[in-house]
Amino acid sequence: MDWIIALVIGGIIGWLASIVMNRDASMGIFWNVIVGCVGSILGRFLYGLIMDGASARMRDNQVNIETLLVAFGGAVVLLLIMNLIQRGRVR
C-alpha cells in the first residue's frame, strides 16, 4: 500500500512541478510520476546537504508538509535541469 501512495503523491507533485515550470503540455501522467518520485529523492538529498543532516528527521517516511515541500522543490529543480539540457536555457 505504501508504494501506491508514493506513486500517487509522486504523480501529483510531478504534475504541480510541471505546471510551475510550464511543461505540463509536454508531459503525460507517466512522466509526472517519474519526475515527482525522482524529484523527491533529489530534494531529500539537497535538503540534507543544505540543512546538514536534516534528512535524518525525514527517514521515518511520514507524509507531512515538510516532506511534500521538499519533494516539490526537488521536482522543480529536476525540471529546471531538464530544461537546461534540452534547450540550453532556463524557460
C-alpha positions as CSV (number, residue, x, y, z in Angstrom):
1,M,0.0,0.0,0.0
2,D,2.9,2.4,0.7
3,W,4.1,2.1,-2.9
4,I,0.7,3.0,-4.3
5,I,0.6,6.1,-2.0
6,A,4.1,7.1,-3.0
7,L,3.2,6.8,-6.7
8,V,0.0,8.8,-6.3
9,I,1.8,11.6,-4.3
10,G,4.7,11.5,-6.8
11,G,2.3,11.9,-9.7
12,I,0.6,14.9,-8.0
13,I,4.0,16.5,-7.1
14,G,5.3,16.0,-10.6
15,W,2.1,17.4,-12.1
16,L,2.3,20.5,-9.9
17,A,6.0,21.0,-10.7
18,S,5.3,20.7,-14.5
19,I,2.7,23.4,-14.2
20,V,5.0,25.7,-12.3
21,M,7.8,25.1,-14.9
22,N,5.4,25.4,-17.8
23,R,5.9,21.9,-19.1
24,D,2.5,20.5,-18.4
25,A,1.5,20.2,-22.1
26,S,4.6,18.1,-23.0
27,M,4.4,15.6,-20.1
28,G,2.0,12.7,-19.6
29,I,1.0,11.0,-16.4
30,F,3.9,8.5,-16.5
31,W,6.5,11.3,-16.7
32,N,4.7,13.3,-14.0
33,V,5.1,10.2,-11.7
34,I,8.7,9.8,-12.7
35,V,9.6,13.5,-12.1
36,G,7.7,13.5,-8.8
37,C,9.5,10.4,-7.5
38,V,13.0,11.2,-8.7
39,G,12.5,14.9,-7.7
40,S,11.6,13.7,-4.2
41,I,14.9,11.8,-4.0
42,L,16.8,14.8,-5.3
43,G,15.0,17.1,-3.0
44,R,15.8,14.9,0.0
45,F,19.5,14.8,-1.0
46,L,19.7,18.6,-1.5
47,Y,17.8,19.3,1.7
48,G,20.1,17.1,3.6
49,L,23.1,18.9,2.2
50,I,21.7,22.4,2.9
51,M,20.3,21.6,6.4
52,D,23.2,19.5,7.5
53,G,21.6,16.2,8.4
54,A,18.0,17.3,8.5
55,S,17.2,14.4,6.3
56,A,17.6,12.2,9.3
57,R,14.3,13.6,10.6
58,M,12.7,12.7,7.3
59,R,13.7,9.0,7.4
60,D,10.5,7.9,9.1
61,N,8.7,8.2,5.7
62,Q,5.8,10.2,7.1
63,V,3.8,12.4,4.7
64,N,3.7,15.9,6.1
65,I,4.1,19.5,4.8
66,E,7.9,19.4,5.1
67,T,8.3,16.3,3.0
68,L,5.8,17.5,0.4
69,L,7.6,20.8,0.0
70,V,11.0,19.1,-0.2
71,A,9.6,16.7,-2.9
72,F,8.1,19.6,-4.8
73,G,11.3,21.6,-4.7
74,G,13.3,18.6,-5.9
75,A,10.8,18.1,-8.8
76,V,11.1,21.8,-9.8
77,V,14.9,21.5,-9.7
78,L,14.8,18.3,-11.8
79,L,12.6,20.0,-14.4
80,L,15.0,23.0,-14.4
81,I,17.9,20.7,-15.1
82,M,15.9,19.0,-17.8
83,N,15.1,22.4,-19.4
84,L,18.8,23.3,-19.4
85,I,19.8,20.1,-21.0
86,Q,17.1,20.1,-23.6
87,R,17.0,23.7,-24.6
88,G,20.3,25.1,-23.4
89,R,18.5,27.8,-21.3
90,V,16.0,28.2,-18.5
91,R,12.4,28.7,-19.5
